[in-house]
Amino acid sequence: MSRIPSRIALRKFYEARNDEVRLYFEHFLAVLDNNLPYHICLAYVFLKMEQAQNRALYGGVDKIHRGKRDFVSRVMNFQHLTRDGFKDIYKNVFGKNITTATTKRLEEAESIRDKVIHGKDVPDNELREAIADVLEYAELLNKEVSEIAGFKPFGSMKGFKGRADSLDNRTTKWLMKGLGFGVRA
């Protein structure tokens, strides 16, 4: 028997997540409760997860390295991130790898997502498990980033940096190149 045997169990699993994650995935219940196919819910959680990964990198460059906010944001909008590319840049920005437990939580969900995206039939129980894995990954990554940098990418980032001065655009450009971003500006 699977860990998430039904739509009701998936709802309860979501409701058991911490406040930041529930608020970040604010439309999750609307998608789930409208009895839309699970692959739509999976697409939603992956969209939000990838946005949060970008927020994590943006926040790290802005807060830890004092990159100029507007310049960092512009570069992030043009940066193409692969799964491995995210992990590499994360290590550069935060000074350590994402823990194995956190990456393992997402790996199975990514393989299920790949099957769905490539038009393969995936049983509902696997889709529910993948959705739950993404929600758990969100909590794990929030914990890691919060311990290193003091903010949570799956949550409100209002005021995360404080009043620290930023570098100028030229210095931020070289900083981001050194961290592994594809800066063309």
C-alpha positions as a Python dict, from the first residue, in 0.01 Angstrom:
ca = {
    (1, 'M'): (0, 0, 0),
    (2, 'S'): (131, 343, -86),
    (3, 'R'): (196, 624, 156),
    (4, 'I'): (-64, 848, -17),
    (5, 'P'): (-347, 610, -117),
    (6, 'S'): (-610, 870, -212),
    (7, 'R'): (-691, 1231, -295),
    (8, 'I'): (-809, 1277, 66),
    (9, 'A'): (-477, 1144, 198),
    (10, 'L'): (-290, 1385, -32),
    (11, 'R'): (-499, 1673, 102),
    (12, 'K'): (-418, 1571, 460),
    (13, 'F'): (-50, 1539, 370),
    (14, 'Y'): (-52, 1895, 230),
    (15, 'E'): (-234, 2025, 538),
    (16, 'A'): (35, 1868, 759),
    (17, 'R'): (310, 2075, 592),
    (18, 'N'): (442, 2382, 772),
    (19, 'D'): (284, 2726, 727),
    (20, 'E'): (545, 2859, 482),
    (21, 'V'): (506, 2565, 245),
    (22, 'R'): (126, 2568, 261),
    (23, 'L'): (119, 2941, 187),
    (24, 'Y'): (374, 2909, -91),
    (25, 'F'): (166, 2641, -265),
    (26, 'E'): (-146, 2852, -210),
    (27, 'H'): (-341, 2715, -508),
    (28, 'F'): (-268, 2351, -435),
    (29, 'L'): (-603, 2275, -275),
    (30, 'A'): (-794, 2452, -553),
    (31, 'V'): (-625, 2227, -807),
    (32, 'L'): (-663, 1914, -595),
    (33, 'D'): (-1020, 1972, -481),
    (34, 'N'): (-1153, 2044, -831),
    (35, 'N'): (-1084, 1679, -917),
    (36, 'L'): (-845, 1778, -1194),
    (37, 'P'): (-613, 1501, -1308),
    (38, 'Y'): (-312, 1445, -1087),
    (39, 'H'): (-70, 1538, -1364),
    (40, 'I'): (-204, 1896, -1348),
    (41, 'C'): (-134, 1905, -976),
    (42, 'L'): (212, 1761, -1042),
    (43, 'A'): (279, 2033, -1300),
    (44, 'Y'): (171, 2299, -1050),
    (45, 'V'): (399, 2179, -768),
    (46, 'F'): (695, 2150, -1007),
    (47, 'L'): (633, 2500, -1143),
    (48, 'K'): (631, 2641, -791),
    (49, 'M'): (932, 2429, -693),
    (50, 'E'): (1139, 2561, -983),
    (51, 'Q'): (1037, 2918, -899),
    (52, 'A'): (1154, 2859, -541),
    (53, 'Q'): (1486, 2720, -660),
    (54, 'N'): (1538, 3042, -856),
    (55, 'R'): (1435, 3240, -546),
    (56, 'A'): (1692, 3048, -342),
    (57, 'L'): (1974, 3138, -579),
    (58, 'Y'): (1856, 3497, -613),
    (59, 'G'): (1831, 3532, -236),
    (60, 'G'): (2172, 3378, -181),
    (61, 'V'): (2346, 3609, -426),
    (62, 'D'): (2158, 3910, -290),
    (63, 'K'): (2193, 3839, 82),
    (64, 'I'): (2516, 3643, 121),
    (65, 'H'): (2720, 3801, -159),
    (66, 'R'): (2549, 4143, -157),
    (67, 'G'): (2478, 4138, -531),
    (68, 'K'): (2288, 4433, -674),
    (69, 'R'): (1921, 4331, -654),
    (70, 'D'): (1806, 4456, -998),
    (71, 'F'): (2107, 4312, -1178),
    (72, 'V'): (2076, 3975, -1002),
    (73, 'S'): (1706, 3961, -1086),
    (74, 'R'): (1774, 4036, -1455),
    (75, 'V'): (2040, 3765, -1478),
    (76, 'M'): (1814, 3513, -1301),
    (77, 'N'): (1539, 3579, -1557),
    (78, 'F'): (1771, 3476, -1840),
    (79, 'Q'): (1952, 3192, -1660),
    (80, 'H'): (1864, 2846, -1792),
    (81, 'L'): (1886, 2604, -1500),
    (82, 'T'): (1909, 2231, -1541),
    (83, 'R'): (1877, 1995, -1245),
    (84, 'D'): (2252, 1951, -1217),
    (85, 'G'): (2311, 2318, -1300),
    (86, 'F'): (2097, 2420, -1005),
    (87, 'K'): (2295, 2195, -772),
    (88, 'D'): (2627, 2331, -900),
    (89, 'I'): (2528, 2696, -866),
    (90, 'Y'): (2365, 2626, -527),
    (91, 'K'): (2698, 2491, -402),
    (92, 'N'): (2879, 2798, -532),
    (93, 'V'): (2628, 3044, -385),
    (94, 'F'): (2578, 2879, -45),
    (95, 'G'): (2923, 2721, -2),
    (96, 'K'): (2795, 2367, 44),
    (97, 'N'): (2605, 2099, -144),
    (98, 'I'): (2237, 2033, -94),
    (99, 'T'): (2219, 1737, 143),
    (100, 'T'): (2171, 1390, 0),
    (101, 'A'): (1844, 1349, 192),
    (102, 'T'): (1701, 1659, 25),
    (103, 'T'): (1810, 1565, -327),
    (104, 'K'): (1691, 1205, -283),
    (105, 'R'): (1345, 1332, -188),
    (106, 'L'): (1317, 1502, -527),
    (107, 'E'): (1480, 1241, -755),
    (108, 'E'): (1187, 999, -774),
    (109, 'A'): (942, 1284, -825),
    (110, 'E'): (1156, 1411, -1113),
    (111, 'S'): (1152, 1070, -1282),
    (112, 'I'): (771, 1058, -1252),
    (113, 'R'): (747, 1412, -1389),
    (114, 'D'): (967, 1316, -1684),
    (115, 'K'): (738, 1025, -1768),
    (116, 'V'): (433, 1253, -1758),
    (117, 'I'): (599, 1525, -1967),
    (118, 'H'): (700, 1267, -2229),
    (119, 'G'): (347, 1134, -2259),
    (120, 'K'): (388, 808, -2071),
    (121, 'D'): (108, 652, -1867),
    (122, 'V'): (176, 689, -1496),
    (123, 'P'): (-51, 535, -1232),
    (124, 'D'): (-230, 775, -997),
    (125, 'N'): (-55, 633, -691),
    (126, 'E'): (286, 726, -838),
    (127, 'L'): (161, 1075, -922),
    (128, 'R'): (35, 1126, -567),
    (129, 'E'): (369, 1008, -427),
    (130, 'A'): (561, 1245, -657),
    (131, 'I'): (344, 1538, -549),
    (132, 'A'): (403, 1451, -182),
    (133, 'D'): (779, 1424, -247),
    (134, 'V'): (788, 1778, -389),
    (135, 'L'): (604, 1911, -84),
    (136, 'E'): (854, 1737, 146),
    (137, 'Y'): (1144, 1865, -65),
    (138, 'A'): (1010, 2217, -12),
    (139, 'E'): (1031, 2179, 365),
    (140, 'L'): (1378, 2025, 348),
    (141, 'L'): (1521, 2292, 117),
    (142, 'N'): (1363, 2568, 328),
    (143, 'K'): (1538, 2425, 635),
    (144, 'E'): (1876, 2407, 461),
    (145, 'V'): (1864, 2755, 311),
    (146, 'S'): (1735, 2902, 637),
    (147, 'E'): (2023, 2749, 833),
    (148, 'I'): (2280, 2889, 590),
    (149, 'A'): (2132, 3223, 488),
    (150, 'G'): (1836, 3297, 715),
    (151, 'F'): (1555, 3299, 459),
    (152, 'K'): (1314, 3044, 313),
    (153, 'P'): (1268, 3028, -65),
    (154, 'F'): (938, 2840, -22),
    (155, 'G'): (787, 3125, 176),
    (156, 'S'): (769, 3500, 203),
    (157, 'M'): (1101, 3663, 131),
    (158, 'K'): (992, 4011, 236),
    (159, 'G'): (1275, 4186, 414),
    (160, 'F'): (1508, 3885, 384),
    (161, 'K'): (1816, 4095, 312),
    (162, 'G'): (1781, 4383, 552),
    (163, 'R'): (1959, 4712, 495),
    (164, 'A'): (2297, 4581, 385),
    (165, 'D'): (2460, 4776, 104),
    (166, 'S'): (2486, 4610, -236),
    (167, 'L'): (2774, 4589, -475),
    (168, 'D'): (2763, 4796, -792),
    (169, 'N'): (2652, 4645, -1127),
    (170, 'R'): (3005, 4583, -1257),
    (171, 'T'): (3115, 4400, -946),
    (172, 'T'): (2787, 4205, -931),
    (173, 'K'): (2843, 4100, -1293),
    (174, 'W'): (3183, 3949, -1210),
    (175, 'L'): (3051, 3798, -890),
    (176, 'M'): (2774, 3617, -1079),
    (177, 'K'): (3015, 3496, -1348),
    (178, 'G'): (3236, 3355, -1075),
    (179, 'L'): (2939, 3180, -913),
    (180, 'G'): (2861, 3005, -1241),
    (181, 'F'): (2580, 3216, -1387),
    (182, 'G'): (2575, 3280, -1760),
    (183, 'V'): (2609, 3659, -1750),
    (184, 'R'): (2610, 3841, -2082),
    (185, 'A'): (2531, 4191, -1959),
}
